[in-house]
Amino acid sequence: MKKSLFDKKTDSQSPEELEKIINQYSKKDKSELFSDLKTITENEKKNGNLSDAQLEEVSKNLMPMLNPSQQRKLKDILSQIKG
């Protein structure tokens, strides 16, 4: 069974395990990444581990670090995964 990126055990994963996860995602194209993000988000919401309010909070914290183009992209992604 695949571990979720939101898995509570992520903090205890070894650097090697994290590198494996990063490598797995680095080989995917944009549509595959978005599909995975949407699936993970939906599953985490169903399991009560993620809410739209939490997504908004993350967005609020990231926005100051992004340029205008990145901000628009993040808003677009959030609108799609909050659906």
Summary of the structure (lengths in Angstrom):
residues: 83
radius of gyration: 13.8
end to end distance: 26.3
largest distance: 37.8
contacts: 167
relative contact order: 0.10
helix: 76%
strand: 0%
